[in-house]
Amino acid sequence: MESDGDCCVGAALAQTEARIALDLLAQRASGMRMVQDQDFDLPADVPFRGPRKLLAHWPE
């Protein structure tokens, strides 16, 4: 567990970059939807807190 004074120097920058990228994706691909009924493979013992892949459908 991290204390208030012990964190990654680039964490805030990485979070800002991810927020900007996801905002742009949401604007430009407004028709994109997640594939229903997919299984999420979550990595164990890794600080990344998300699925290994996320399937999406983008209508033409």
ROSE-4610 file (N, C-alpha, C; in Angstrom, 1 decimal, always signed):
// ROSE-4610
residu = [M/M/M/E/E/E/S/S/S/D/D/D/G/G/G/D/D/D/C/C/C/C/C/C/V/V/V/G/G/G/A/A/A/A/A/A/L/L/L/A/A/A/Q/Q/Q/T/T/T/E/E/E/A/A/A/R/R/R/I/I/I/A/A/A/L/L/L/D/D/D/L/L/L/L/L/L/A/A/A/Q/Q/Q/R/R/R/A/A/A/S/S/S/G/G/G/M/M/M/R/R/R/M/M/M/V/V/V/Q/Q/Q/D/D/D/Q/Q/Q/D/D/D/F/F/F/D/D/D/L/L/L/P/P/P/A/A/A/D/D/D/V/V/V/P/P/P/F/F/F/R/R/R/G/G/G/P/P/P/R/R/R/K/K/K/L/L/L/L/L/L/A/A/A/H/H/H/W/W/W/P/P/P/E/E/E]
num = [1/1/1/2/2/2/3/3/3/4/4/4/5/5/5/6/6/6/7/7/7/8/8/8/9/9/9/10/10/10/11/11/11/12/12/12/13/13/13/14/14/14/15/15/15/16/16/16/17/17/17/18/18/18/19/19/19/20/20/20/21/21/21/22/22/22/23/23/23/24/24/24/25/25/25/26/26/26/27/27/27/28/28/28/29/29/29/30/30/30/31/31/31/32/32/32/33/33/33/34/34/34/35/35/35/36/36/36/37/37/37/38/38/38/39/39/39/40/40/40/41/41/41/42/42/42/43/43/43/44/44/44/45/45/45/46/46/46/47/47/47/48/48/48/49/49/49/50/50/50/51/51/51/52/52/52/53/53/53/54/54/54/55/55/55/56/56/56/57/57/57/58/58/58/59/59/59/60/60/60]
x = [+0.8/+0.0/+0.9/+0.5/+1.3/+0.9/+1.9/+1.6/+1.5/+1.0/+0.9/+2.2/+3.3/+4.6/+5.3/+4.7/+5.4/+4.6/+4.9/+4.1/+5.0/+4.5/+5.2/+5.2/+6.3/+6.5/+5.6/+5.5/+4.7/+3.3/+2.8/+1.4/+0.4/+0.6/-0.4/-0.3/+0.8/+0.9/+0.2/+0.5/-0.2/-1.7/-2.2/-3.6/-4.2/-3.5/-4.0/-4.0/-2.9/-2.8/-4.0/-4.2/-5.3/-6.7/-6.9/-8.2/-8.4/-7.3/-7.4/-7.7/-7.0/-7.1/-8.5/-9.1/-10.4/-11.5/-11.3/-12.2/-12.3/-11.1/-11.1/-11.7/-11.4/-12.0/-13.5/-14.0/-15.5/-16.1/-15.4/-16.0/-16.0/-14.9/-14.7/-15.4/-15.6/-16.2/-17.5/-18.4/-19.6/-20.5/-20.3/-21.2/-20.6/-19.4/-18.7/-19.4/-19.5/-20.2/-19.4/-19.4/-18.7/-19.5/-18.7/-19.3/-19.9/-21.2/-21.9/-21.4/-21.6/-21.3/-19.8/-18.9/-17.5/-16.9/-15.9/-15.2/-14.1/-13.9/-12.7/-11.6/-10.5/-9.3/-8.5/-8.6/-7.9/-6.6/-5.5/-4.2/-4.1/-3.4/-3.1/-1.8/-1.6/-0.3/+0.4/-0.4/+0.1/-0.6/+0.2/-0.5/-1.5/-1.5/-2.5/-3.9/-4.8/-6.1/-7.2/-7.0/-8.0/-7.9/-8.8/-8.8/-7.6/-7.2/-6.1/-6.6/-7.9/-8.4/-9.9/-10.4/-11.8/-12.3/-13.2/-13.8/-14.8/-14.8/-15.8/-16.3/-17.5/-18.1/-18.3/-17.8/-17.9/-18.7/-20.0/-20.8/-20.3/-20.4/-19.9/-20.9]
y = [-1.2/+0.0/+1.2/+2.2/+3.4/+4.4/+5.1/+6.2/+7.5/+8.6/+9.8/+10.3/+10.1/+10.6/+9.6/+8.5/+7.4/+7.0/+7.7/+7.3/+7.5/+7.0/+7.1/+8.5/+9.0/+10.4/+10.6/+9.6/+9.8/+9.4/+9.1/+8.6/+9.7/+10.9/+12.0/+12.2/+12.2/+12.4/+11.3/+10.1/+8.9/+9.0/+9.4/+9.5/+10.6/+11.7/+12.8/+12.4/+11.7/+11.3/+10.3/+9.4/+8.4/+9.1/+10.0/+10.8/+11.5/+12.2/+12.9/+11.9/+10.8/+9.8/+9.2/+8.9/+8.3/+9.3/+10.6/+11.7/+11.8/+11.8/+12.0/+10.7/+9.6/+8.3/+8.4/+8.8/+8.9/+9.9/+11.0/+12.0/+11.5/+10.9/+10.5/+9.1/+8.3/+7.0/+6.8/+7.8/+7.8/+6.6/+5.9/+4.7/+3.4/+3.5/+2.3/+1.8/+0.5/-0.2/-1.4/-1.8/-3.0/-4.2/-5.3/-6.5/-7.1/-7.6/-8.1/-9.5/-9.9/-11.2/-11.7/-10.8/-11.2/-11.5/-12.3/-12.7/-11.7/-11.2/-10.3/-11.1/-11.1/-11.7/-10.7/-10.7/-9.7/-10.3/-9.5/-10.0/-10.0/-11.1/-11.2/-10.6/-10.0/-9.6/-8.6/-7.7/-6.7/-5.4/-4.3/-3.0/-2.5/-3.0/-2.5/-3.1/-2.2/-2.6/-2.6/-3.4/-3.5/-4.8/-5.1/-6.3/-6.3/-7.5/-7.7/-7.2/-7.4/-6.9/-6.6/-5.7/-5.3/-5.2/-6.1/-6.1/-5.1/-4.4/-3.4/-3.6/-3.1/-3.1/-1.6/-1.3/+0.0/-0.1/+0.3/+0.2/+1.1/+0.6/+1.3/+2.3]
z = [+0.0/+0.0/+0.0/-0.8/-0.8/+0.3/+0.8/+1.7/+0.9/+1.5/+0.8/+0.1/+0.8/+0.2/-0.7/-0.9/-1.7/-2.9/-4.0/-5.2/-6.5/-7.5/-8.8/-9.3/-9.7/-10.2/-11.4/-12.3/-13.6/-13.5/-12.3/-12.2/-12.6/-12.1/-12.5/-14.0/-14.6/-16.0/-16.8/-16.4/-17.0/-16.9/-15.8/-15.6/-16.5/-16.6/-17.4/-18.9/-19.3/-20.7/-21.0/-20.1/-20.3/-20.4/-19.5/-19.5/-20.8/-21.3/-22.6/-23.7/-23.8/-24.8/-24.8/-23.7/-23.6/-23.9/-23.5/-23.9/-25.4/-26.1/-27.5/-28.2/-27.7/-28.3/-28.2/-27.0/-26.8/-27.8/-28.1/-29.0/-30.4/-30.8/-32.2/-32.6/-31.6/-31.9/-31.0/-31.2/-30.3/-30.5/-31.7/-31.9/-31.4/-30.9/-30.4/-29.1/-29.1/-27.9/-27.6/-26.3/-25.8/-26.3/-26.7/-27.1/-25.8/-25.9/-24.8/-24.4/-23.2/-22.7/-22.9/-22.8/-22.9/-21.5/-21.5/-20.2/-20.1/-18.9/-18.6/-17.9/-18.6/-18.0/-17.3/-15.9/-15.1/-14.7/-14.9/-14.5/-13.0/-12.4/-11.0/-10.7/-9.6/-9.1/-10.0/-10.7/-11.5/-11.1/-11.1/-10.6/-11.6/-12.9/-13.8/-13.4/-13.2/-12.7/-13.8/-14.8/-15.9/-16.6/-17.5/-18.2/-19.2/-19.6/-20.6/-22.0/-22.3/-23.5/-23.3/-24.2/-24.1/-25.5/-25.8/-27.2/-27.4/-28.5/-28.9/-30.3/-30.5/-31.9/-32.3/-33.5/-34.0/-35.3/-35.3/-36.5/-37.7/-38.9/-40.0/-40.5]
